[in-house]
Structures are given as C-alpha cells and as structure tokens.
C-alpha cells in the first residue's frame, strides 16, 4: 500500500511488481469511496484503457471493484485515448472516469488516471481526497465485497469522440490547402482516429505505427526525440508536409516539419496561441506551467492576454481553466488544452488545430516557427533528467537557491523564482530550472536561452555541478 503514490496525473508502477490486479482493485476501491462520499453515488463511472499489456483486463478488474461498491460502471468496448474518455465523462454526465494507462512511460509500466466529472485531470484537492481513502484502506484493509456484474455495461468511446472532434476545425480550408500529413500514434490508443478524420474530409493522410504493440516497437511511446525517428523518415521519404505524433494514450503531441526537423511542444504551444488569439481573435487568457517557454509571454503580451503560471502538472493548468477564462493552457511535455474543447490536453485536437494553422496561413510548421522567431525573438529549450544519489536532489536545490550564488559559468545570476523547484535567471540570456522529481531519485534540469549552443552549455554546467555534490 505504501507504494501506491499518486504523481502529477494518477498512479503508475511496473507491471507485475507493484502494478498488480490487487493494487488496481485497491486504487479503484479508494476512488469508489471518494465518488460515493463526494460525488453523486448513483451516477456511473466510466472505465477505459489503452493498448498496453493487460490494460483491458486491468480495466475489467477496476470496473468490478467499482461495481462491488454499488457504483454503475460503463466499461469501454475498445482501447481509446485518455482524452476521449474525458470527453465521454462530460457527454454522459458521469461522476468520473478511470483510464488504465501509463501514458508515455516505457512498456514495462502501467497506471491509472482518474478523470473528474468536468472531464479532465483530477484537481489537487480531489487527488488529496483519494489519497486519504488509500491511507484508510492501508490502515483498515480492503473490504471483501463481491463484484456486481449487472452494474457493468459496455459503451462505445470512439464514435462520439470522432463526432466531436470533427466540429472543431475548418475542414474546407484544410482540404483546399492540399497539404498532406502523416499520423503516428506510436502503436498506442490513438490508432485509427485522427487518420480517419482526415480521410473522411478528403485530406491526404498516411498512418504509421498503427498496429497494437504492447512493446511499442522498442521505443518509449513519447512524442519526442529520439522516439519519433520513424515519423521523420515517413515525412521526409514521402514528401509529406507535416507529421503529427501522439503518445501512448494520445494526450501529448509532437510534430515533424516537411524538412524532417522536430517541432517542439513549446513551438506547438506558441503557434497555437499566435493563431487562436491573433488570427482567430478568440478571447481568453493563457495558462502555462513553470517550465514552459517565455515565448508564450511575448505572444500573450502582443494580444493583451494575461499569462497565468502554475506548478508543473496539467492538473494545475486544468484548475486554472476551470476558474478563469483561459483560451489555451499547456505544459512543456506536449500537453495542451483549449477552451474550444475541454480543460484537457488532447494530441488529436492539437494536431487538427496545427493542420488548420498551416492551411490558414499557407505555411508549413518550420516556416511558422521562423515567423515567430522573427517577431518575438529566438527561444531554444533543453532538458536533462539526471538520476541522483540519496540526498543529492536536496543538495542541488539548496545550492541553486543560495543567494550567495552570484554566477553560473560566466553568466550573472540576476534573480530567482521558486514556484516549483528553483528557477535561476542568467543575465538577459534566459533561465535554468532545477526541480526534484516527487516519486523518483531524479533531478530534472531545464534551460531556455536565445541560442541552442548556450542552452546546451547551461545544461552541461548544471549537470557538472550536481554530479559533484
């Protein structure tokens, strides 16, 4: 029980070590207790799953645990994206939803995400209540209640999801642009969906890595380099105009330009904000996590939008979207949500919006990035995940928070921020963020400067310091 720890978006663990049927039932029972106590106990809870090893069987175990508590359950008839489950929670006015997924983690992992009644990540307050229920179960034991099969029904996630997404973008404009696309679901839960939408609207599209593979073709199902090499080859070899990559449960996006260059999540976020706030003139402010590009601040300032900065984790973005008129909210890992849809990240929605931006302006993604750099300045981002020894994370945070630290290499330290970790600003070049993982012996080091070589040098300098602590 002590290993059932919720991270920024649910619980994850290694399959057959901590991610077991018994632990899945325990977490589902804790969620059931929360639903009965804090939501409407007569409303159903939806259960979905991705394409990982055993996900469908783990979903069945979760559904049975919920039914044992007397909760009506709708169990997905097929693997589907996490944001599709979130959408169906709102369409069916459900009490909440459980998705069996480990998102972008390596194949050995699986997990459980809880989606609240508003169709997105459970807020920090909801997570805290579920964790309290887990603690009670650890203390008192899990009641031996039999499942109630009559309370479990099957439902279709994919059809209403496609119908909703089809209404979000300007299809005639995309079709008339003659742009051609590649979709890469990375063997994950997004297979067959985005490509189906493109084909329905006569937009040329190829899909790669669509077959279910619990090993994800030997790479992590995370839409960043080097895992997107297959998409790059498909785009360049087929002379396509862009490629869109979805992570394992299709809530994070990555992209490839026609020339094979990787379009980072920061650039995608910036392109979408520039288009929605500037071209389409939609109302609303912006929310971004502490580790996200400062280009967002520049674009928001041009269009008179306030930037709300949050701790790292989309649940904090979601909280802000529920409280404020937020046009676009995003994080550095490729999770982006818009008020046009849900307070939820969705790689398929963002792929469609990118296709619309390209069609609207008649430019490929690389050209759009160049235009933003020309207008707002260059921003080059990097990140290193550094495995640490006992006590090393704490020493590193103290080191960079120390006001006596006046320089890093030959750069002056001009100020610090501590919303989530320690962010050090280095002259007018940019910033460095040092942040400890809450669940692993790992230090996450981020940097953004005006030149790629400067960003690399900053990251190397911090790694060198930490390794000596």
Wavefront OBJ file of the C-alpha trace (Angstrom):
o trace
v 0.000 0.000 0.000
v 2.838 2.412 0.752
v 3.848 2.178 -2.911
v 0.512 3.443 -4.213
v 1.606 7.052 -4.668
v -0.196 9.479 -6.964
v 2.067 11.604 -9.151
v 1.091 14.621 -11.266
v -1.584 12.608 -13.086
v -2.549 9.415 -11.263
v -0.710 6.290 -10.161
v 1.873 4.399 -12.218
v 4.006 1.349 -11.473
v 5.885 -1.549 -13.051
v 3.569 -4.298 -14.319
v 3.609 -7.422 -12.087
v 5.753 -5.719 -9.453
v 3.530 -3.012 -7.980
v 1.031 -2.736 -10.820
v -0.964 -5.844 -9.932
v -4.643 -6.775 -10.025
v -4.786 -6.477 -6.241
v -3.377 -2.955 -6.260
v -5.600 -1.909 -9.177
v -8.627 -3.053 -7.188
v -7.381 -1.181 -4.122
v -6.956 2.105 -6.018
v -10.346 1.608 -7.703
v -11.898 0.993 -4.284
v -10.371 4.245 -2.986
v -11.796 6.088 -5.972
v -15.173 4.449 -5.351
v -15.133 5.688 -1.773
v -14.358 9.209 -2.989
v -17.180 9.057 -5.560
v -19.745 7.806 -3.026
v -18.739 10.417 -0.483
v -18.027 13.496 -2.631
v -19.850 12.982 -5.962
v -23.290 11.615 -6.851
v -23.124 7.941 -5.856
v -25.929 6.960 -8.242
v -24.096 8.309 -11.291
v -21.941 5.992 -13.359
v -18.164 5.918 -13.516
v -16.568 5.270 -16.916
v -13.598 2.933 -17.263
v -11.315 2.969 -20.305
v -7.921 1.599 -21.246
v -5.004 1.920 -23.656
v -3.074 -0.662 -25.713
v -0.553 -1.712 -23.046
v -0.049 -5.268 -21.874
v -3.065 -6.383 -19.880
v -4.798 -2.988 -19.911
v -8.170 -4.440 -20.907
v -8.006 -6.992 -18.062
v -6.886 -4.386 -15.547
v -9.803 -2.218 -16.686
v -12.180 -5.092 -16.039
v -10.707 -5.504 -12.525
v -11.214 -1.785 -11.834
v -14.792 -1.973 -13.123
v -15.526 -4.936 -10.861
v -14.117 -3.110 -7.830
v -16.332 -0.097 -8.556
v -19.387 -2.298 -9.013
v -18.671 -4.016 -5.698
v -19.191 -0.617 -4.070
v -22.590 -0.352 -5.764
v -21.486 2.120 -8.446
v -22.851 1.752 -12.008
v -19.941 1.273 -14.415
v -19.604 1.841 -18.160
v -16.620 -0.161 -19.477
v -15.130 0.809 -22.836
v -15.652 -1.726 -25.613
v -12.205 -0.999 -27.096
v -8.932 0.772 -26.378
v -9.281 4.537 -26.757
v -7.359 7.740 -25.936
v -7.475 9.151 -22.434
v -8.967 12.470 -23.674
v -11.735 10.501 -25.394
v -12.679 9.042 -22.010
v -12.578 12.557 -20.541
v -14.960 13.776 -23.224
v -17.389 10.926 -22.623
v -17.395 11.678 -18.892
v -18.858 15.103 -19.737
v -21.191 13.923 -22.519
v -22.691 11.202 -20.301
v -22.646 13.420 -17.178
v -20.759 10.703 -15.328
v -19.382 11.018 -11.813
v -15.873 10.492 -13.190
v -13.663 8.165 -15.198
v -10.752 5.779 -14.714
v -8.293 5.243 -17.549
v -5.851 2.333 -17.399
v -2.700 3.772 -18.952
v 0.888 4.708 -18.226
v 0.753 7.397 -20.901
v 4.261 7.908 -22.358
v 6.136 5.638 -19.919
v 8.151 2.628 -21.167
v 6.296 -0.606 -21.925
v 7.043 -2.165 -18.513
v 4.764 0.383 -16.852
v 1.035 0.720 -16.498
v -1.103 3.039 -14.428
v -4.463 4.559 -13.564
v -5.601 8.100 -14.291
v -8.691 9.486 -12.623
v -10.751 11.975 -14.631
v -13.155 14.176 -12.691
v -16.758 14.970 -13.636
v -15.659 18.080 -15.564
v -13.698 15.895 -17.997
v -10.052 16.424 -17.111
v -7.306 15.696 -14.615
v -8.449 15.390 -11.037
v -7.675 18.601 -9.173
v -5.068 18.563 -6.399
v -7.906 18.657 -3.852
v -9.593 15.586 -5.403
v -6.268 13.725 -5.565
v -5.697 14.515 -1.883
v -9.089 13.021 -1.004
v -8.373 9.839 -2.979
v -5.006 9.546 -1.249
v -6.765 9.867 2.114
v -9.037 6.981 1.147
v -5.962 4.931 0.185
v -4.446 5.633 3.601
v -7.637 4.432 5.299
v -7.592 1.252 3.245
v -3.979 0.683 4.247
v -4.949 1.064 7.875
v -8.236 -0.864 7.868
v -7.843 -3.263 4.938
v -9.871 -3.565 1.723
v -13.424 -4.865 2.291
v -14.069 -8.251 0.696
v -17.069 -7.196 -1.379
v -18.173 -9.298 -4.385
v -18.479 -7.631 -7.817
v -21.970 -6.897 -9.121
v -21.814 -7.811 -12.851
v -25.287 -6.389 -13.521
v -23.903 -2.900 -12.782
v -21.247 -3.155 -15.538
v -22.268 -2.160 -19.072
v -20.226 -1.762 -22.260
v -20.063 1.520 -24.170
v -18.502 2.983 -27.328
v -15.920 5.714 -26.712
v -14.563 6.209 -30.209
v -17.666 7.140 -32.254
v -18.855 10.138 -30.179
v -15.238 11.251 -29.789
v -14.756 11.426 -33.563
v -18.065 13.243 -33.997
v -16.992 15.909 -31.501
v -13.519 16.425 -32.954
v -14.898 16.771 -36.472
v -16.622 20.027 -35.499
v -13.546 21.813 -34.129
v -11.703 22.974 -37.274
v -12.237 24.499 -40.710
v -12.216 21.384 -42.911
v -12.799 23.134 -46.280
v -9.777 25.345 -45.642
v -7.618 22.328 -44.683
v -8.808 20.346 -47.700
v -8.235 23.249 -50.130
v -4.680 23.778 -48.850
v -3.603 20.485 -50.478
v -1.301 19.790 -47.538
v -0.505 16.114 -46.924
v 0.011 14.645 -43.465
v 1.400 11.631 -41.628
v -0.101 10.496 -38.312
v 1.968 8.411 -35.897
v 0.045 7.006 -32.890
v 3.177 5.102 -31.770
v 1.206 1.802 -31.507
v -0.934 3.469 -28.859
v -4.567 4.249 -28.106
v -4.878 6.946 -30.775
v -4.582 4.464 -33.638
v -7.076 4.892 -36.452
v -8.796 8.020 -35.135
v -7.009 11.114 -36.439
v -6.299 9.409 -39.750
v -9.996 8.521 -40.036
v -10.973 12.171 -39.607
v -8.550 13.292 -42.302
v -9.810 10.649 -44.717
v -13.480 11.477 -44.055
v -12.776 15.042 -45.123
v -10.662 14.090 -48.175
v -7.382 15.293 -46.684
v -4.403 13.154 -47.794
v -3.037 11.253 -44.811
v -0.837 8.249 -44.086
v -0.789 6.464 -40.731
v 2.288 4.636 -39.422
v 2.863 2.508 -36.305
v -0.892 1.948 -36.041
v -0.949 -1.743 -35.072
v -1.279 -2.588 -31.392
v 2.118 -3.461 -29.938
v 2.475 -3.585 -26.128
v 6.251 -3.199 -26.631
v 5.720 -0.016 -28.700
v 8.177 -1.107 -31.349
v 11.054 -0.985 -28.885
v 10.828 2.759 -28.117
v 9.098 4.742 -25.404
v 5.692 5.953 -26.644
v 6.690 9.563 -26.008
v 6.485 12.016 -28.947
v 9.968 13.499 -28.579
v 13.383 12.735 -29.997
v 14.725 10.079 -30.470
v 11.417 8.162 -30.354
v 9.990 9.980 -33.394
v 12.631 8.752 -35.869
v 10.067 6.607 -37.710
v 7.791 9.611 -38.220
v 10.669 11.699 -39.515
v 11.525 9.035 -42.104
v 7.896 8.756 -43.212
v 7.509 12.521 -43.651
v 10.781 13.051 -45.499
v 10.641 9.919 -47.678
v 7.012 10.513 -48.632
v 7.488 14.265 -49.115
v 4.610 14.982 -46.731
v 4.059 18.494 -45.401
v 3.902 17.585 -41.708
v 3.748 14.677 -39.314
v 1.815 14.509 -36.056
v 2.879 12.160 -33.277
v 0.673 11.019 -30.371
v 1.941 9.474 -27.157
v 0.706 6.144 -25.771
v -2.660 7.423 -24.571
v -2.870 10.256 -27.150
v -2.902 13.271 -24.866
v 0.598 14.606 -25.710
v 1.645 15.840 -29.136
v 4.892 16.053 -31.086
v 5.355 17.160 -34.704
v 7.753 16.912 -37.643
v 8.161 19.550 -40.342
v 8.436 18.707 -44.025
v 12.235 19.020 -43.890
v 12.446 16.475 -41.055
v 13.034 18.929 -38.220
v 11.353 18.306 -34.882
v 8.796 20.897 -33.841
v 8.970 21.080 -30.058
v 5.935 21.211 -27.756
v 6.922 24.792 -26.842
v 6.793 25.771 -30.508
v 3.471 23.994 -30.991
v 2.012 25.811 -27.965
v 3.312 29.124 -29.336
v 1.946 28.518 -32.842
v -1.493 27.642 -31.495
v -1.632 30.689 -29.211
v -0.499 33.010 -32.019
v -3.219 31.587 -34.285
v -6.131 31.367 -31.849
v -5.516 34.716 -30.148
v -4.177 36.582 -33.171
v -5.654 35.167 -36.365
v -8.969 33.902 -34.992
v -9.126 36.621 -32.321
v -10.660 34.310 -29.733
v -10.989 35.657 -26.198
v -9.279 34.351 -23.111
v -6.019 34.379 -21.185
v -3.175 31.841 -21.197
v -2.049 29.287 -18.606
v 1.357 27.651 -18.681
v 3.453 25.571 -16.329
v 6.612 26.855 -14.660
v 8.888 25.007 -17.110
v 7.320 26.346 -20.319
v 8.847 28.747 -22.856
v 8.898 32.500 -22.313
v 7.815 32.975 -25.928
v 4.273 32.424 -24.635
v 4.652 35.585 -22.524
v 5.733 37.592 -25.574
v 2.824 36.409 -27.744
v 0.320 36.936 -24.938
v 1.590 40.473 -24.365
v 1.132 41.365 -28.036
v -2.521 40.310 -27.939
v -3.217 41.744 -24.491
v -3.658 38.413 -22.707
v -2.680 37.671 -19.134
v -0.354 34.728 -18.502
v -1.135 32.546 -15.506
v 1.878 30.463 -14.453
v 1.303 27.249 -12.497
v 3.195 24.431 -10.878
v 4.250 21.603 -13.191
v 1.491 19.109 -13.987
v -1.561 19.538 -16.191
v -3.874 19.245 -13.181
v -2.752 22.756 -12.211
v -3.495 24.033 -15.720
v -6.906 22.383 -15.509
v -7.619 24.081 -12.178
v -6.868 27.463 -13.741
v -9.010 26.688 -16.802
v -11.939 25.851 -14.522
v -11.560 29.112 -12.591
v -10.658 31.600 -15.347
v -11.428 32.294 -18.999
v -8.385 30.504 -20.438
v -8.104 30.273 -24.212
v -5.104 27.934 -24.163
v -3.235 26.121 -21.419
v -0.139 24.000 -21.825
v 2.951 22.332 -20.413
v 6.440 21.654 -21.734
v 5.796 17.960 -22.247
v 3.293 18.438 -25.091
v 0.033 18.535 -23.134
v -2.092 21.431 -24.409
v -5.759 22.193 -23.780
v -8.124 24.784 -25.252
v -11.481 26.175 -24.187
v -12.778 25.237 -27.663
v -12.942 21.664 -26.360
v -12.285 20.659 -22.724
v -9.961 21.712 -19.891
v -7.968 18.682 -21.031
v -4.883 18.017 -23.129
v -5.557 16.148 -26.369
v -2.971 15.352 -29.047
v -5.595 14.722 -31.739
v -7.301 18.076 -31.151
v -3.960 19.875 -31.276
v -2.953 18.042 -34.459
v -6.156 19.201 -36.126
v -5.546 22.767 -34.976
v -1.981 22.677 -36.344
v -3.327 21.489 -39.701
v -5.768 24.415 -39.611
v -2.986 26.921 -38.834
v -0.939 25.611 -41.743
v -3.923 25.811 -44.088
v -4.995 29.257 -42.878
v -1.562 30.794 -43.472
v -0.367 28.579 -46.305
v 2.843 27.795 -44.429
v 4.468 24.635 -43.139
v 5.377 24.301 -39.468
v 9.021 25.287 -39.857
v 8.010 28.474 -41.634
v 5.568 29.306 -38.842
v 8.299 28.792 -36.230
v 10.641 31.050 -38.227
v 7.957 33.727 -38.353
v 7.528 33.594 -34.588
v 11.297 33.812 -34.044
v 11.464 36.815 -36.353
v 8.696 38.628 -34.490
v 9.296 37.589 -30.879
v 12.941 36.524 -30.741
v 14.546 33.092 -30.616
v 13.874 30.677 -27.756
v 15.780 27.402 -27.564
v 14.862 24.891 -24.879
v 16.517 21.816 -23.419
v 16.004 19.368 -20.573
v 18.083 16.715 -18.806
v 16.730 14.089 -16.399
v 19.566 13.281 -14.028
v 19.444 10.199 -11.791
v 20.690 11.076 -8.326
v 22.059 9.507 -5.160
v 20.409 9.795 -1.744
v 20.325 13.426 -0.647
v 21.681 14.762 -3.929
v 18.375 16.311 -5.064
v 18.088 18.266 -1.822
v 21.694 19.451 -2.008
v 21.188 20.652 -5.578
v 18.081 22.654 -4.694
v 19.867 24.286 -1.751
v 22.886 25.073 -3.941
v 20.938 26.922 -6.627
v 18.619 28.642 -4.112
v 21.581 30.036 -2.166
v 21.629 33.843 -2.578
v 25.430 33.725 -2.365
v 25.491 32.017 -5.773
v 26.117 35.043 -7.984
v 27.244 33.434 -11.238
v 26.854 30.244 -13.275
v 29.885 29.847 -15.539
v 30.449 33.445 -16.704
v 26.783 34.462 -16.517
v 25.444 36.646 -13.701
v 22.511 35.341 -11.652
v 20.018 38.219 -11.808
v 17.018 36.752 -9.948
v 15.296 33.561 -8.814
v 11.773 32.132 -8.711
v 10.610 29.133 -6.660
v 7.066 28.279 -7.767
v 8.108 24.662 -8.456
v 11.804 23.995 -7.944
v 14.407 26.750 -8.299
v 14.479 28.856 -11.458
v 17.631 30.942 -11.922
v 17.708 33.760 -14.479
v 21.116 34.289 -16.104
v 21.568 37.857 -17.297
v 19.435 38.586 -20.342
v 20.248 35.183 -21.874
v 17.436 33.120 -20.358
v 16.850 30.826 -17.398
v 17.736 27.499 -15.760
v 15.265 25.461 -13.690
v 16.281 22.742 -11.227
v 13.405 20.610 -9.952
v 13.282 17.369 -7.982
v 11.027 14.511 -9.044
v 8.452 13.740 -6.373
v 8.394 9.971 -6.977
v 11.859 9.070 -8.339
v 15.517 9.617 -7.456
v 15.790 12.102 -10.280
v 16.579 15.760 -10.766
v 15.004 17.481 -13.747
v 17.120 20.256 -15.219
v 15.596 22.660 -17.756
v 17.008 25.639 -19.596
v 15.905 28.127 -22.229
v 18.135 30.717 -23.897
v 18.310 32.591 -27.174
v 20.797 30.170 -28.770
v 20.833 26.350 -28.855
v 24.532 26.160 -28.003
v 24.019 28.414 -24.972
v 21.179 26.207 -23.728
v 23.377 23.128 -24.111
v 26.211 24.813 -22.258
v 23.881 25.827 -19.413
v 22.538 22.298 -19.017
v 26.034 20.797 -19.057
v 27.187 23.292 -16.427
v 24.347 22.422 -14.038
v 24.832 18.684 -14.529
v 28.527 19.070 -13.747
v 27.750 20.965 -10.534
v 25.141 18.454 -9.358
v 27.360 15.457 -10.009
v 29.966 16.913 -7.627
v 27.512 17.452 -4.764
l 1 2 3 4 5 6 7 8 9 10 11 12 13 14 15 16 17 18 19 20 21 22 23 24 25 26 27 28 29 30 31 32 33 34 35 36 37 38 39 40 41 42 43 44 45 46 47 48 49 50 51 52 53 54 55 56 57 58 59 60 61 62 63 64 65 66 67 68 69 70 71 72 73 74 75 76 77 78 79 80 81 82 83 84 85 86 87 88 89 90 91 92 93 94 95 96 97 98 99 100 101 102 103 104 105 106 107 108 109 110 111 112 113 114 115 116 117 118 119 120 121 122 123 124 125 126 127 128 129 130 131 132 133 134 135 136 137 138 139 140 141 142 143 144 145 146 147 148 149 150 151 152 153 154 155 156 157 158 159 160 161 162 163 164 165 166 167 168 169 170 171 172 173 174 175 176 177 178 179 180 181 182 183 184 185 186 187 188 189 190 191 192 193 194 195 196 197 198 199 200 201 202 203 204 205 206 207 208 209 210 211 212 213 214 215 216 217 218 219 220 221 222 223 224 225 226 227 228 229 230 231 232 233 234 235 236 237 238 239 240 241 242 243 244 245 246 247 248 249 250 251 252 253 254 255 256 257 258 259 260 261 262 263 264 265 266 267 268 269 270 271 272 273 274 275 276 277 278 279 280 281 282 283 284 285 286 287 288 289 290 291 292 293 294 295 296 297 298 299 300 301 302 303 304 305 306 307 308 309 310 311 312 313 314 315 316 317 318 319 320 321 322 323 324 325 326 327 328 329 330 331 332 333 334 335 336 337 338 339 340 341 342 343 344 345 346 347 348 349 350 351 352 353 354 355 356 357 358 359 360 361 362 363 364 365 366 367 368 369 370 371 372 373 374 375 376 377 378 379 380 381 382 383 384 385 386 387 388 389 390 391 392 393 394 395 396 397 398 399 400 401 402 403 404 405 406 407 408 409 410 411 412 413 414 415 416 417 418 419 420 421 422 423 424 425 426 427 428 429 430 431 432 433 434 435 436 437 438 439 440 441 442 443 444 445 446 447 448 449 450 451 452 453 454 455 456 457 458 459 460 461 462 463 464 465 466 467 468 469
